[in-house]
Amino acid sequence: MKKNNPPPVQPKLPLAYNLFIENLSFEARAKDLIEFFRTGGSEVVSAEVIFHDNPRRSSGYGFVSFATKKEAEAALSSYQGKVMLGSLVFHLYFNKIIVYLI
């Protein structure tokens, strides 16, 4: 007689709320974004500044991920137009993404 095994349990992937940031200083790095947004007490999951390949320099925009929608919305309203490394920071939108932790 064949034994019916239950299907394997799929692990729940953590969600993050991604904020698109533009008008970054060309000197800005991911660590600068993390530090900037953590000063407000937000739990930053990750940050990334996008770079051109050749020559390797910042594109002037990036992404910051937050653990909750509430934190992303608070950052969206609190940091809009703040100065970071001499440039005004603008957030265009945020969306929910799934973060794959490796």
All heavy atoms as an XYZ file, in Angstrom:
814
protein
N       0.836     -1.177      0.000
C       0.000      0.000      0.000
C       0.888      1.251      0.000
O       1.847      1.334      0.751
C      -0.883     -0.018      1.237
C      -1.849      1.090      1.273
S      -2.919      0.799      2.701
C      -4.240      1.761      2.228
N       0.542      2.189     -0.854
C       1.324      3.422     -0.975
C       1.002      4.372      0.161
O      -0.148      4.555      0.523
C       0.990      4.112     -2.291
C       2.145      4.332     -3.153
C       1.708      5.022     -4.412
C       2.895      5.145     -5.305
N       2.612      5.825     -6.516
N       2.042      4.959      0.711
C       1.870      5.911      1.805
C       1.734      7.314      1.217
O       2.548      7.734      0.405
C       3.098      5.843      2.715
C       2.942      6.548      3.999
C       4.167      6.309      4.852
C       4.001      6.901      6.210
N       5.162      6.668      7.051
N       0.674      8.024      1.617
C       0.465      9.391      1.131
C       1.217     10.375      2.016
O       0.869     10.559      3.177
C      -1.029      9.748      1.137
C      -1.765      9.037      0.028
O      -1.156      8.624     -0.942
N      -3.064      8.902      0.172
N       2.236     10.925      1.453
C       2.998     11.943      2.177
C       2.426     13.319      1.860
O       2.095     13.600      0.710
C       4.476     11.916      1.771
C       5.166     10.669      2.259
O       4.785     10.116      3.287
N       6.164     10.221      1.513
N       2.329     14.185      2.866
C       1.853     15.539      2.578
C       2.878     16.277      1.722
O       4.068     15.981      1.767
C       1.719     16.180      3.962
C       2.608     15.388      4.851
C       2.667     14.002      4.269
N       2.410     17.217      0.915
C       3.354     17.960      0.084
C       4.325     18.737      0.979
O       3.978     19.117      2.100
C       2.476     18.909     -0.724
C       1.196     18.986      0.028
C       1.052     17.702      0.777
N       5.535     18.945      0.493
C       6.510     19.680      1.306
C       6.016     21.109      1.581
O       5.360     21.729      0.743
C       7.778     19.705      0.460
C       7.343     19.347     -0.917
C       6.057     18.597     -0.802
N       6.320     21.585      2.742
C       5.914     22.932      3.139
C       6.865     23.935      2.499
O       8.078     23.816      2.625
C       5.939     23.078      4.678
C       5.615     24.501      5.081
C       4.991     22.092      5.317
N       6.277     24.867      1.771
C       7.078     25.911      1.141
C       7.408     26.977      2.179
O       6.516     27.459      2.868
C       6.307     26.554     -0.020
C       6.025     25.611     -1.165
C       7.292     25.194     -1.873
O       8.235     25.955     -1.988
N       7.320     23.959     -2.340
N       8.683     27.337      2.308
C       9.023     28.380      3.278
C       8.428     29.718      2.835
O       8.358     30.014      1.642
C      10.552     28.424      3.249
C      10.924     27.854      1.927
C       9.835     26.877      1.568
N       7.967     30.489      3.799
C       7.435     31.804      3.481
C       8.604     32.749      3.245
O       9.501     32.854      4.074
C       6.559     32.323      4.615
C       5.258     31.577      4.713
C       4.317     32.297      5.627
C       3.003     31.553      5.625
N       1.884     32.404      5.909
N       8.581     33.398      2.111
C       9.640     34.336      1.788
C       9.351     35.672      2.458
O       8.213     36.123      2.485
C       9.736     34.524      0.269
C      10.099     33.272     -0.511
C       9.986     33.532     -1.996
C      11.492     32.817     -0.158
N      10.372     36.294      2.999
C      10.137     37.580      3.660
C       9.772     38.648      2.633
O      10.278     38.659      1.519
C      11.483     37.892      4.318
C      12.481     37.101      3.551
C      11.766     35.887      3.033
N       8.874     39.519      3.019
C       8.491     40.632      2.164
C       9.279     41.858      2.563
O       9.647     42.030      3.716
C       7.007     40.935      2.311
C       6.047     39.892      1.783
C       4.620     40.321      2.057
C       6.241     39.689      0.299
N       9.522     42.702      1.609
C      10.149     43.986      1.880
C       9.436     45.026      1.030
O       8.814     44.702      0.025
C      11.631     43.958      1.543
N       9.506     46.240      1.456
C       8.869     47.342      0.746
C       9.977     48.232      0.216
O      10.739     48.814      0.967
C       7.903     48.077      1.675
C       6.751     47.177      2.042
C       6.856     46.265      3.076
C       5.591     47.192      1.287
C       5.811     45.408      3.379
C       4.539     46.338      1.588
C       4.659     45.449      2.634
O       3.626     44.599      2.918
N      10.052     48.302     -1.103
C      11.160     48.923     -1.799
C      10.834     50.365     -2.149
O       9.786     50.645     -2.716
C      11.427     48.121     -3.081
C      12.822     48.262     -3.580
O      13.724     48.554     -2.821
N      13.006     48.036     -4.850
N      11.744     51.273     -1.827
C      11.586     52.683     -2.120
C      12.607     53.068     -3.186
O      13.791     52.775     -3.044
C      11.851     53.471     -0.837
C      11.260     54.834     -0.662
C       9.747     54.789     -0.738
C      11.663     55.383      0.692
N      12.139     53.647     -4.268
C      13.022     54.125     -5.335
C      13.492     55.526     -4.959
O      12.690     56.395     -4.654
C      12.271     54.162     -6.665
C      13.059     54.754     -7.788
C      14.037     54.016     -8.428
C      12.831     56.054     -8.194
C      14.767     54.569     -9.474
C      13.557     56.611     -9.237
C      14.527     55.861     -9.878
N      14.801     55.749     -4.983
C      15.389     57.028     -4.600
C      16.124     57.594     -5.803
O      16.907     56.893     -6.439
C      16.412     56.854     -3.453
C      15.882     55.947     -2.342
C      16.872     58.193     -2.926
C      14.697     56.495     -1.620
N      15.872     58.883     -6.110
C      16.603     59.495     -7.222
C      17.259     60.789     -6.778
O      17.040     61.262     -5.677
C      15.674     59.741     -8.406
C      14.682     60.850     -8.201
C      13.940     61.193     -9.480
O      14.332     60.743    -10.567
O      12.946     61.928     -9.375
N      18.066     61.337     -7.661
C      18.809     62.564     -7.427
C      19.862     62.386     -6.338
O      20.153     63.301     -5.578
C      17.880     63.740     -7.084
C      18.551     65.067     -7.336
O      19.242     65.239     -8.323
N      18.362     66.005     -6.428
N      20.444     61.196     -6.281
C      21.508     60.942     -5.315
C      22.801     61.592     -5.769
O      23.069     61.702     -6.968
C      21.751     59.435     -5.166
C      20.651     58.618     -4.519
C      20.988     57.139     -4.609
C      20.453     59.040     -3.078
N      23.599     61.989     -4.812
C      24.945     62.462     -5.103
C      25.711     61.319     -5.780
O      25.505     60.149     -5.453
C      25.644     62.851     -3.791
O      27.028     62.963     -3.981
N      26.596     61.650     -6.691
C      27.374     60.609     -7.369
C      28.358     59.929     -6.420
O      28.904     58.885     -6.732
C      28.101     61.174     -8.595
C      27.151     61.575     -9.690
C      27.091     62.882    -10.123
C      26.306     60.647    -10.266
C      26.212     63.262    -11.129
C      25.412     61.006    -11.268
C      25.367     62.321    -11.696
N      28.571     60.512     -5.238
C      29.432     59.899     -4.224
C      28.666     58.937     -3.317
O      29.260     58.237     -2.511
C      30.100     60.971     -3.356
C      31.180     61.767     -4.063
C      30.616     62.862     -4.977
O      29.566     63.438     -4.618
O      31.202     63.111     -6.029
N      27.345     58.923     -3.395
C      26.514     58.099     -2.502
C      26.749     56.611     -2.756
O      26.879     56.164     -3.894
C      25.041     58.436     -2.687
N      26.794     55.882     -1.660
C      26.940     54.430     -1.695
C      25.818     53.818     -0.869
O      25.125     54.504     -0.120
C      28.307     53.995     -1.130
C      29.501     54.583     -1.876
C      29.567     54.059     -3.302
N      30.682     54.582     -4.055
C      30.608     55.561     -4.949
N      29.468     56.186     -5.158
N      31.652     55.951     -5.628
N      25.666     52.515     -0.937
C      24.608     51.815     -0.203
C      24.705     52.092      1.294
O      23.692     52.318      1.963
C      24.669     50.316     -0.477
N      25.899     52.098      1.840
C      26.061     52.350      3.279
C      25.563     53.742      3.654
O      25.017     53.939      4.739
C      27.511     52.144      3.725
C      28.505     53.140      3.160
C      29.911     52.887      3.681
C      30.913     53.847      3.114
N      30.650     55.245      3.365
N      25.711     54.710      2.743
C      25.209     56.063      2.998
C      23.684     56.080      3.038
O      23.080     56.758      3.875
C      25.707     57.039      1.927
C      27.221     57.136      1.886
O      27.841     57.227      2.960
O      27.776     57.123      0.771
N      23.039     55.334      2.140
C      21.579     55.242      2.139
C      21.072     54.599      3.428
O      20.125     55.074      4.043
C      21.086     54.434      0.941
C      21.095     55.132     -0.413
C      20.713     54.148     -1.512
C      20.149     56.309     -0.407
N      21.727     53.524      3.841
C      21.324     52.833      5.065
C      21.441     53.767      6.259
O      20.514     53.898      7.061
C      22.158     51.552      5.271
C      21.793     50.520      4.206
C      21.964     50.988      6.673
C      22.718     49.313      4.153
N      22.567     54.432      6.383
C      22.791     55.356      7.495
C      21.780     56.502      7.476
O      21.220     56.872      8.505
C      24.218     55.904      7.413
C      24.606     56.796      8.560
C      26.036     57.265      8.421
O      26.928     56.412      8.322
O      26.249     58.498      8.416
N      21.521     57.056      6.302
C      20.595     58.174      6.143
C      19.193     57.806      6.623
O      18.554     58.539      7.369
C      20.574     58.593      4.671
C      19.688     59.762      4.360
C      20.029     61.039      4.764
C      18.530     59.590      3.623
C      19.224     62.130      4.453
C      17.718     60.672      3.306
C      18.074     61.938      3.728
N      18.692     56.635      6.216
C      17.336     56.238      6.563
C      17.225     55.659      7.968
O      16.166     55.727      8.582
C      16.768     55.277      5.522
C      16.376     55.982      4.263
C      17.230     56.045      3.181
C      15.160     56.623      4.177
C      16.884     56.721      2.027
C      14.794     57.311      3.021
C      15.662     57.356      1.954
N      18.285     55.121      8.495
C      18.237     54.605      9.875
C      18.227     55.723     10.909
O      17.833     55.490     12.041
C      19.407     53.661     10.133
C      19.178     52.305      9.533
C      20.169     51.282     10.004
N      19.851     49.987      9.432
C      20.713     49.015      9.297
N      21.964     49.176      9.690
N      20.344     47.870      8.769
N      18.656     56.921     10.537
C      18.635     58.028     11.493
C      17.216     58.338     11.948
O      17.013     58.858     13.039
C      19.262     59.315     10.915
O      18.530     59.713      9.762
C      20.721     59.128     10.593
N      16.235     58.003     11.142
C      14.831     58.210     11.506
C      14.248     57.046     12.275
O      13.063     57.051     12.590
N      15.052     56.037     12.567
C      14.575     54.896     13.338
C      13.945     53.793     12.514
O      13.387     52.854     13.061
N      14.015     53.880     11.201
C      13.428     52.854     10.336
C      14.325     51.625     10.292
O      15.538     51.725     10.386
C      13.248     53.382      8.918
O      12.336     54.441      8.905
N      13.696     50.471     10.129
C      14.437     49.230      9.971
C      14.702     49.014      8.484
O      13.813     48.594      7.743
C      13.664     48.055     10.557
C      14.397     46.731     10.465
C      15.728     46.714     11.201
O      15.817     47.328     12.279
O      16.678     46.091     10.694
N      15.903     49.328      8.052
C      16.285     49.174      6.655
C      16.724     47.727      6.435
O      17.591     47.223      7.137
C      17.424     50.151      6.287
C      17.877     49.929      4.856
C      16.990     51.587      6.506
N      16.100     47.064      5.469
C      16.449     45.681      5.139
C      17.692     45.658      4.254
O      18.615     44.891      4.475
C      15.268     44.967      4.439
C      15.669     43.586      3.959
C      14.076     44.895      5.375
N      17.702     46.527      3.242
C      18.848     46.594      2.333
C      18.804     47.909      1.565
O      17.788     48.597      1.557
C      18.842     45.417      1.349
O      17.726     45.507      0.492
N      19.911     48.214      0.931
C      19.997     49.407      0.090
C      20.954     49.112     -1.057
O      21.883     48.310     -0.918
C      20.493     50.604      0.898
N      20.692     49.761     -2.188
C      21.544     49.564     -3.360
C      21.572     50.851     -4.178
O      20.536     51.451     -4.436
C      21.003     48.422     -4.214
C      21.835     48.144     -5.441
C      21.304     46.982     -6.262
O      20.238     46.431     -5.937
O      21.962     46.653     -7.266
N      22.770     51.258     -4.550
C      22.954     52.368     -5.477
C      23.302     51.744     -6.823
O      24.136     50.836     -6.902
C      24.071     53.327     -5.007
C      24.351     54.393     -6.046
C      23.695     53.961     -3.666
N      22.662     52.212     -7.879
C      22.883     51.655     -9.218
C      24.058     52.381     -9.871
O      24.147     53.603     -9.828
C      21.613     51.793    -10.083
C      20.404     51.182     -9.365
C      21.806     51.182    -11.461
C      20.555     49.723     -8.964
N      24.938     51.598    -10.502
C      26.142     52.131    -11.128
C      26.158     51.842    -12.624
O      25.643     50.822    -13.079
C      27.394     51.496    -10.506
C      27.712     52.020     -9.144
C      27.120     51.470     -8.020
C      28.598     53.060     -8.978
C      27.397     51.946     -6.757
C      28.889     53.555     -7.724
C      28.288     52.989     -6.607
N      26.780     52.757    -13.378
C      27.110     52.507    -14.786
C      28.293     51.552    -14.804
O      29.112     51.554    -13.895
C      27.528     53.800    -15.496
C      26.432     54.806    -15.649
N      25.387     54.648    -16.525
C      26.222     55.988    -15.017
C      24.586     55.690    -16.446
N      25.064     56.517    -15.528
N      28.414     50.790    -15.875
C      29.527     49.847    -15.958
C      30.825     50.498    -16.419
O      31.878     50.262    -15.854
C      29.184     48.697    -16.905
C      28.239     47.704    -16.257
O      28.247     47.605    -15.021
O      27.494     47.039    -16.992
N      30.760     51.298    -17.471
C      32.002     51.837    -18.018
C      31.814     53.297    -18.386
O      31.088     53.584    -19.331
C      32.413     51.025    -19.241
C      33.842     51.300    -19.653
O      34.576     51.968    -18.950
N      34.216     50.778    -20.801
N      32.375     54.245    -17.750
C      33.207     54.094    -16.550
C      32.333     53.819    -15.345
O      31.170     54.218    -15.307
C      33.897     55.440    -16.420
C      32.952     56.411    -17.033
C      32.254     55.656    -18.131
N      32.879     53.130    -14.372
C      32.114     52.760    -13.173
C      31.862     53.999    -12.320
O      32.750     54.494    -11.644
C      32.861     51.711    -12.364
C      32.100     51.305    -11.126
C      32.173     49.826    -10.897
N      31.620     49.482     -9.597
C      30.343     49.176     -9.410
N      29.515     49.188    -10.424
N      29.910     48.865     -8.219
N      30.610     54.488    -12.401
C      30.208     55.614    -11.562
C      28.717     55.522    -11.290
O      27.977     54.845    -11.999
C      30.568     56.950    -12.198
C      29.829     57.270    -13.444
C      30.227     58.633    -14.007
N      29.106     59.105    -14.797
C      28.435     60.213    -14.582
N      28.796     61.011    -13.627
N      27.419     60.547    -15.329
N      28.291     56.200    -10.240
C      26.898     56.141     -9.823
C      25.981     56.687    -10.909
O      26.297     57.655    -11.596
C      26.718     56.946     -8.541
O      25.352     57.085     -8.233
N      24.808     56.083    -11.032
C      23.782     56.562    -11.951
C      22.924     57.647    -11.316
O      22.080     58.238    -11.983
C      22.882     55.403    -12.387
O      23.633     54.444    -13.084
N      23.088     57.868    -10.005
C      22.329     58.904     -9.315
C      20.990     58.439     -8.766
O      20.172     59.238     -8.353
N      20.766     57.125     -8.748
C      19.542     56.601     -8.152
C      19.818     55.251     -7.503
O      20.861     54.639     -7.716
C      18.406     56.495     -9.176
C      18.615     55.452    -10.248
C      18.097     54.174    -10.094
C      19.303     55.749    -11.414
C      18.266     53.220    -11.081
C      19.479     54.795    -12.400
C      18.955     53.540    -12.226
O      19.125     52.593    -13.196
N      18.853     54.824     -6.688
C      19.017     53.551     -6.004
C      17.722     53.116     -5.354
O      16.654     53.696     -5.599
N      17.817     52.107     -4.512
C      16.660     51.510     -3.854
C      16.979     51.275     -2.384
O      18.088     50.900     -2.047
C      16.300     50.171     -4.503
C      15.975     50.299     -5.954
C      16.962     50.189     -6.929
C      14.677     50.557     -6.365
C      16.678     50.321     -8.270
C      14.374     50.689     -7.715
C      15.377     50.571     -8.666
N      15.980     51.480     -1.545
C      16.085     51.160     -0.123
C      14.885     50.287      0.218
O      13.752     50.619     -0.133
C      16.092     52.427      0.762
C      16.179     52.062      2.229
C      17.233     53.342      0.373
N      15.125     49.171      0.885
C      14.061     48.241      1.259
C      13.806     48.315      2.756
O      14.745     48.339      3.550
C      14.433     46.811      0.880
O      14.551     46.701     -0.519
N      12.521     48.322      3.119
C      12.091     48.381      4.510
C      11.309     47.123      4.838
O      10.695     46.509      3.963
C      11.217     49.618      4.744
C      11.951     50.900      4.530
C      12.003     51.484      3.274
C      12.608     51.526      5.568
C      12.691     52.660      3.056
C      13.298     52.708      5.366
C      13.343     53.275      4.118
N      11.289     46.766      6.120
C      10.626     45.543      6.553
C       9.105     45.640      6.493
O       8.434     44.638      6.251
C      11.067     45.191      7.978
N       8.559     46.833      6.706
C       7.103     46.970      6.723
C       6.650     48.105      5.801
O       7.398     49.032      5.513
C       6.574     47.271      8.139
O       7.023     48.565      8.541
C       7.024     46.222      9.139
N       5.392     48.010      5.397
C       4.798     49.056      4.576
C       4.747     50.368      5.347
O       4.988     51.442      4.788
C       3.392     48.623      4.160
C       2.686     49.610      3.267
C       1.323     49.092      2.864
C       0.624     50.095      1.958
N      -0.700     49.606      1.547
N       4.463     50.282      6.630
C       4.382     51.476      7.480
C       5.714     52.234      7.494
O       5.742     53.467      7.392
C       3.982     51.065      8.899
C       3.787     52.204      9.849
C       3.339     51.692     11.205
C       3.207     52.837     12.190
N       2.812     52.358     13.520
N       6.830     51.511      7.616
C       8.152     52.154      7.617
C       8.467     52.774      6.258
O       9.028     53.857      6.181
C       9.231     51.146      8.003
C       9.186     50.771      9.459
C      10.173     49.693      9.812
O      10.592     48.926      8.912
O      10.532     49.605     11.000
N       8.107     52.087      5.181
C       8.347     52.627      3.844
C       7.536     53.898      3.622
O       8.049     54.886      3.093
C       8.012     51.582      2.779
N       6.271     53.890      4.035
C       5.429     55.073      3.882
C       5.928     56.227      4.747
O       5.918     57.385      4.314
C       3.976     54.741      4.231
C       3.303     53.891      3.185
C       1.908     53.434      3.592
O       1.596     53.412      4.800
O       1.138     53.105      2.674
N       6.392     55.919      5.959
C       6.932     56.961      6.836
C       8.192     57.572      6.228
O       8.368     58.792      6.236
C       7.228     56.384      8.222
N       9.052     56.736      5.672
C      10.261     57.249      5.027
C       9.902     58.069      3.802
O      10.505     59.108      3.542
C      11.180     56.089      4.643
N       8.905     57.620      3.058
C       8.467     58.336      1.857
C       8.037     59.753      2.203
O       8.431     60.709      1.533
C       7.326     57.567      1.200
C       6.799     58.101     -0.120
C       7.875     58.051     -1.185
C       5.598     57.301     -0.565
N       7.285     59.911      3.277
C       6.814     61.253      3.638
C       7.851     62.047      4.427
O       7.972     63.259      4.252
C       5.505     61.161      4.426
O       5.701     60.477      5.635
N       8.639     61.388      5.270
C       9.590     62.101      6.130
C      10.844     62.581      5.404
O      11.399     63.613      5.747
C      10.029     61.204      7.289
O       8.946     60.856      8.083
N      11.316     61.805      4.442
C      12.596     62.112      3.815
C      12.482     62.767      2.451
O      13.489     63.087      1.838
C      13.438     60.842      3.706
C      13.928     60.367      5.050
C      13.233     59.415      5.767
C      15.080     60.893      5.606
C      13.670     58.985      7.006
C      15.536     60.466      6.839
C      14.822     59.513      7.534
O      15.264     59.096      8.754
N      11.281     62.945      1.954
C      11.087     63.577      0.649
C      11.747     64.964      0.649
O      11.419     65.805      1.472
C       9.594     63.703      0.348
C       9.280     64.300     -0.999
C       9.523     63.346     -2.153
O       9.667     62.159     -1.974
N       9.582     63.872     -3.341
N      12.688     65.183     -0.228
C      13.331     66.487     -0.359
C      14.400     66.791      0.677
O      14.906     67.903      0.724
N      14.789     65.827      1.506
C      15.868     66.036      2.473
C      17.204     66.035      1.736
O      17.334     65.492      0.648
C      15.876     64.926      3.530
C      14.649     64.867      4.379
C      14.699     65.895      5.463
C      13.485     65.700      6.352
N      13.390     66.622      7.416
N      18.190     66.636      2.351
C      19.517     66.711      1.741
C      20.390     65.569      2.270
O      20.492     65.354      3.465
C      20.189     68.071      2.056
C      21.604     68.104      1.504
C      19.362     69.208      1.480
N      20.987     64.839      1.333
C      21.928     63.778      1.675
C      23.174     63.968      0.823
O      23.089     63.986     -0.403
C      21.325     62.403      1.393
C      22.238     61.261      1.804
S      21.550     59.647      1.414
C      22.647     59.180      0.102
N      24.310     64.141      1.456
C      25.585     64.350      0.765
C      25.500     65.495     -0.245
O      26.006     65.411     -1.357
C      26.054     63.070      0.070
C      26.346     61.869      0.969
C      26.695     60.651      0.142
C      27.461     62.177      1.953
N      24.797     66.556      0.147
C      24.734     67.755     -0.682
C      23.687     67.760     -1.776
O      23.588     68.713     -2.527
N      22.899     66.703     -1.902
C      21.856     66.643     -2.939
C      20.493     66.443     -2.289
O      20.366     65.719     -1.300
C      22.104     65.475     -3.894
O      23.270     65.683     -4.646
N      19.462     67.069     -2.886
C      18.093     66.809     -2.444
C      17.708     65.412     -2.877
O      17.975     65.005     -4.015
C      17.123     67.812     -3.069
C      17.171     69.237     -2.553
C      16.216     70.113     -3.356
C      16.807     69.293     -1.088
N      17.085     64.669     -1.982
C      16.692     63.291     -2.270
C      15.211     63.259     -2.596
O      14.397     63.840     -1.890
C      16.988     62.391     -1.047
C      16.468     60.996     -1.279
C      18.478     62.359     -0.770
N      14.872     62.580     -3.670
C      13.473     62.440     -4.069
C      13.111     60.971     -4.154
O      13.871     60.169     -4.676
C      13.230     63.101     -5.432
C      13.430     64.579     -5.398
C      14.605     65.135     -5.855
C      12.448     65.408     -4.897
C      14.801     66.500     -5.819
C      12.637     66.780     -4.845
C      13.811     67.323     -5.318
N      11.941     60.632     -3.651
C      11.416     59.267     -3.719
C      10.244     59.304     -4.686
O       9.327     60.079     -4.480
C      10.907     58.801     -2.361
C      11.763     59.212     -1.224
N      12.995     58.660     -0.990
C      11.572     60.137     -0.263
C      13.508     59.229      0.089
N      12.673     60.125      0.542
N      10.277     58.498     -5.676
C       9.180     58.500     -6.628
C       8.041     57.586     -6.216
O       6.890     57.932     -6.341
C       9.684     58.092     -8.010
C      10.647     59.068     -8.667
C      10.993     58.600    -10.064
C      10.046     60.456     -8.723
N       8.340     56.428     -5.751
C       7.299     55.475     -5.415
C       7.882     54.361     -4.581
O       9.095     54.234     -4.450
C       6.650     54.883     -6.666
C       7.615     54.106     -7.520
C       7.833     52.746     -7.301
C       8.333     54.725     -8.539
C       8.736     52.038     -8.070
C       9.226     54.018     -9.313
C       9.419     52.671     -9.081
O      10.305     51.978     -9.840
N       6.996     53.553     -4.029
C       7.465     52.325     -3.409
C       6.541     51.195     -3.822
O       5.406     51.418     -4.217
C       7.569     52.438     -1.880
C       6.270     52.313     -1.155
C       5.857     51.079     -0.678
C       5.470     53.412     -0.927
C       4.668     50.953      0.011
C       4.287     53.295     -0.249
C       3.870     52.083      0.223
N       7.060     50.004     -3.760
C       6.243     48.832     -4.043
C       6.700     47.670     -3.192
O       7.792     47.668     -2.650
C       6.263     48.464     -5.529
C       7.635     48.075     -6.019
O       8.630     48.236     -5.325
N       7.721     47.575     -7.219
N       5.833     46.686     -3.073
C       6.140     45.515     -2.286
C       6.938     44.554     -3.157
O       6.585     44.304     -4.297
C       4.830     44.872     -1.828
C       5.020     43.639     -0.983
C       3.724     43.168     -0.378
C       2.716     42.793     -1.411
N       1.515     42.176     -0.871
N       8.005     44.035     -2.589
C       8.792     43.057     -3.325
C       9.069     41.880     -2.390
O       8.935     41.974     -1.177
C      10.140     43.622     -3.820
C      10.999     44.077     -2.645
C       9.925     44.726     -4.801
C      12.432     44.349     -3.027
N       9.448     40.786     -2.974
C       9.877     39.630     -2.197
C      11.390     39.635     -2.188
O      12.032     39.739     -3.233
C       9.348     38.324     -2.807
C       7.811     38.318     -2.748
C       9.924     37.120     -2.098
C       7.185     37.129     -3.411
N      11.959     39.535     -1.004
C      13.410     39.533     -0.867
C      13.860     38.085     -0.715
O      13.380     37.366      0.157
C      13.844     40.337      0.391
C      15.344     40.253      0.578
C      13.405     41.776      0.249
N      14.731     37.658     -1.572
C      15.290     36.321     -1.498
C      16.611     36.408     -0.755
O      17.564     37.016     -1.227
C      15.519     35.730     -2.893
C      14.229     35.547     -3.648
C      13.752     36.519     -4.500
C      13.495     34.389     -3.477
C      12.555     36.351     -5.187
C      12.298     34.208     -4.165
C      11.849     35.170     -5.003
O      10.670     34.997     -5.679
N      16.655     35.822      0.419
C      17.882     35.827      1.214
C      18.699     34.606      0.838
O      18.213     33.489      0.866
C      17.544     35.822      2.702
C      16.676     36.986      3.168
C      16.308     36.808      4.622
C      17.391     38.304      2.954
N      19.938     34.846      0.500
C      20.805     33.729      0.081
C      21.826     33.489      1.150
O      22.381     34.353      1.718
C      21.500     34.064     -1.254
C      20.436     34.252     -2.329
C      22.456     32.975     -1.639
C      20.980     34.706     -3.658
